Amino acid sequence: MTLDLATARARDAADPLRSYRERFALPDGILYLDGNSLGVLPLATIARQQEVVARQWGNSLIRSWNDHGWIDAPQRIGAKIARLIGAGPHEVIVADSVSVNLFKLIVAAAALAPERTLLLSESGNFHTDLHIASGAAECVPGLRLEVVARDQLDSRIGDDLNLLLLTHVHFKAGYRFDMAEVTARARDAGARTLWDLSHSVGAVPLHLNHDGAELAVGCGYKYLNGGPGAPAFLYVAEHLQERLVSPLRGWMGHAAPFAFTDDYVPAPGVARFLAGTPSILALSALESGVDAFDGIEIDALWAKSIALFDLFAARMAERCPELSCISPAEPERRGSHISFRHPNAFEICQALIAEGVVGDFRAPDVIRFGLTPLYLGFEDVWQAIERLRAILESGRWREARFAVRGKVT
Ligand SMILES: *Cc1c(COP(=O)(O)O)cnc(C)c1O
């Protein structure tokens, strides 16, 4: 690869996805490499929020639950997300947060095989997953949580395993599990796997049905661009749906929410995992985010992500060798972000943000850059690394305003 700016520009000009960045509000002067943490604003969201607030809520009021499809929004948006993850439209529903959905699915899965008492996860998994798992284990009689290093997981898959809880793409270095292989290994031992897709959905090709996945959750505000605190989704394979019951038995997950009966009867299918009334304003922003993927195949996004990653890694090795890449080089073993280690990662990250290059710091010493092919180009990567080089050379990151950890925003 020739690593010059003209080549980067030529690749942008030839990029079949280039026009999609027009769908997003990208502030001038900012190189946004954090779309894996909070996705950018789709322009269509602005008009849509206006419509939902002023016309639907403002004018139609409660009739909007039927007239404007509010009541079906969790299923409708779930079906759109299903296309992005290789699932059937009736296997995905939008609800609550990832944390809450993890709790629902862990407890529901545990109840299916109470004689199996082990809930297994990976040390260094995203912390909310581990916190929720520990709380769920305390709520379910007999269930115990064990958290082991990745290379120890295999040795703990056995007769007592109830549920293996894993994040598909690791939030820090970007390591990716082989979903089909791991799911099969757990299934061969009689156990189930619950995948957290928060750092995969909207970026990495996913084939949940094909890979035999039975349970999954995922995030709406990262690559799906659903807005801050967007609702999350959950997936339950069709064959399991009638056997699982949510521990959070809200009226929206009832078979007949408007019959107002005392007894709980779970709704058919995945809808039983709804709990309370969904946030329509948040759902409509998420729907615009998901609609921004219309007409786009994830495989095309992924091909561009690989190209952006390769350019990033090659340019960093050339221009900023003092930061060492900790993300796997092989595309099939990673997600759509690239991470580097440096003892002063925090200060460098703050200095970068001050220069308009937004990545993020992950304790204790990692800088992470999200590569979002929908709206990021090759020249963006090029320029971000040039700004980083300038910061490293000037030593600006050593300034006092960057030096007090936790005091600088
Ligand atoms: C972002 C993220 C979450 C978010 O959880 P919320 O409860 O929706 O805030 C969960 N798990 C992983 C792996 C994440 O990356």
The ligand as an SDF file (V2000), in Angstrom:
LIG
                    3D

 15 15  0  0  0  0  0  0  0  0999 V2000
  -22.0980   -0.2250   25.6420 C   0  0  0  0  0  0  0  0  0  0  0  0
  -22.2300   -1.5790   26.2200 C   0  0  0  0  0  0  0  0  0  0  0  0
  -23.2930   -1.8850   27.0680 C   0  0  0  0  0  0  0  0  0  0  0  0
  -24.3000   -0.8320   27.4310 C   0  0  0  0  0  0  0  0  0  0  0  0
  -25.1970   -1.2260   28.3910 O   0  0  0  0  0  0  0  0  0  0  0  0
  -26.4380   -0.2760   28.7590 P   0  0  0  0  0  0  0  0  0  0  0  0
  -27.0870   -0.9790   29.8720 O   0  0  0  0  0  0  0  0  0  0  0  0
  -27.3230   -0.1640   27.5650 O   0  0  0  0  0  0  0  0  0  0  0  0
  -25.8670    1.0360   29.1720 O   0  0  0  0  0  0  0  0  0  0  0  0
  -23.3900   -3.1800   27.5330 C   0  0  0  0  0  0  0  0  0  0  0  0
  -22.4730   -4.1280   27.1900 N   0  0  0  0  0  0  0  0  0  0  0  0
  -21.4360   -3.8530   26.3830 C   0  0  0  0  0  0  0  0  0  0  0  0
  -20.4660   -4.9140   26.0080 C   0  0  0  0  0  0  0  0  0  0  0  0
  -21.2760   -2.5640   25.8870 C   0  0  0  0  0  0  0  0  0  0  0  0
  -20.2400   -2.2870   25.0910 O   0  0  0  0  0  0  0  0  0  0  0  0
  1  2  1  0
  2  3  1  0
  2 14  2  0
  3  4  1  0
  3 10  2  0
  4  5  1  0
  5  6  1  0
  6  7  2  0
  6  8  1  0
  6  9  1  0
 10 11  1  0
 11 12  2  0
 12 13  1  0
 12 14  1  0
 14 15  1  0
M  END
$$$$
